Amino acid sequence: MERTILWGAAMPTIAKLGAIQIRIFADDHHPPHFHIWTPDGEALVLIMNLTVLRGHIRKRDLGLVLTWAERNMPLLLSEWDRLNG
C-alpha cells in the first residue's frame, strides 16, 4: 500500500484505478469516508452509502470508483477502522 504524507498526516492509497487514487486519512473526522484523487479533481465519499460529500470529479471516473467501492466495501471499512479506530 502506497503512503502519501499530506498536511502532516499519513494518507495511504488504498487502491489505484489507472490515474485515480482512493485514499483514507489516518486520524480523520467522522463519518467514515474516503478521498478520490484524479488528475482532474478530488472528491470525498461516505463509505456507508457512497454519497459524494464534497468535491467534483468526472462522471466516468466517479462511476468507476463507486463500482470498485461497492465491491470492496469490507476493505474500505477495515482500512477506515485500522487508520481511525
N, C-alpha and C positions, 0 to 999 in steps of 0.2 A: 504494500500500500504506500503510495507516494504521500509525502508530508510537505505541506507548504506553511510557512510562518508568515502570518499577516497580523498587523496591529498587536504584536507580542503574544498571540495565541496560536497554538497549533491547529491546523485545519487539514486533516488527512483527506486525500482524494479517495473516495470510496469506489468510484468507477470512472472509466473514460469510455465515451461513445464517440469515436472519431475525435474531433476537436472539442467536444463537450466534456466538461468535468463535473462530477457530482461530488460535493464535499459536505462535511459536517464539522462545525467548530467544536473544540473542547470547551467545557465550562460556558456553554451558551445559554441563552434565555429560553424559557418555555413559551409556547408549546413546542414539542419536538418537531423539528423541521430540517430540511437540507437545502443547500445552496447549489444552484446550477450556474456554471461559468461557461460562456461561449465567447468566441472572438467578437461577436456582435452584441452581447449584453449579458445581464445577470438576472436571476430570479431567486426568490425564496419560496419554498413549497412546504406546506404542512405534510407530515408523514402520514397521519391517520386517514385523511380524506383526499390527499393530493390536490389541495386547493392552493393556487398561487396567492401568496400573501402580499408580495410586492415585487417590483421589477418587471422586466419585459425581455423576452427572447422570441426568436422567430417561431411561428406556429408549428412548423415542421419539426424544429428542434424540441419544442415542448412536448409534442406528441411522442417523439422517440423516447424522451426521458420518462414521461408518465407511463408509457408501456413497460419500460425497463423497471420502473419503481413498483408497479403493480406486481410484477413477477418476483421482485426482490424485497418485498416488504419486511420479511423477517431479518434480512441483513441490515436494512436501514434502521429498524428498531433496535437491534442488538448493538449496532455501532453507536447509535444515539445514547443508549444506556451505558455502554462502555466509556464513552467520552464525557458523559454528563451525569452519570449516576452517583 
